Amino acid sequence: MKNKLPFFLLVAMLASATDATADRAVFAGGCFWCMEADFEKLEGVTAVVSGFTGGTATNPTYSGNHEGHYEAIEITYDPEKLSFTELLDYYWHSIDPFDATGQFCDKGPSYLSAIFVANEKEKELAEISRKKVVAQFPDKKVITPILKAATFYPIQGSESYHQDYYKNYAIRYRYYRWNCGRDQRLQAIWGDTGHSVK
């Protein structure tokens, strides 16, 4: 009888092979429903997960304690199809980089924008991209910080309905997004390069 790999071992090996060609990026840009919807459109993005990061509380929850954390998304992408620099450019055009109180209609510390970097290369690229935005808007103050990556806590359990909210509750999502003024503000800042809902 020929030797065959156990099924679970084969699955683990395939998962490892996939992870080897995948990178991750973590961005905060206000409501994670909207950020998830915007980034899942990109070719080369294989997954976008909503959650929290940047704070000290362990296992933060949406309805409970997430003090100090940002609402954020973790993006898994194929670097052979999409670069970190391209993700950064897309990110800036998805946020209001001048709002020190939150994003759009959502105000408070957890809705602030931020770029989380995992290493020096990402930090360097993020700083270059930020300088371009600063240069583009010399009369405004860009407040979006570049922060060291911290533990990312996906929304899960009884609150997992926040994942893919824009797909599963499309009418509610579009109503919220329009009334929050996100797309109107992106248009005002970025013109046709702002990433509004289509």
ABEGO torsion letter per residue (X at the ends): XBBBBBAAAAAAAAAAAAAAABBBBBBBAEBAAAAAAAAAABBGBABBBBBBBGBABBGBBAABBABGBBBBBBBBBBAAABBAAAAAAAAAAABBAABAAEBEABBEAAABBBBBBABAAAAAAAAAAAAAAAAABAABBBABBBBBBBBBBBBBEAAAAABGAAAABAAAAAAAAAAAGAAAAAAAAAEAABBBBX
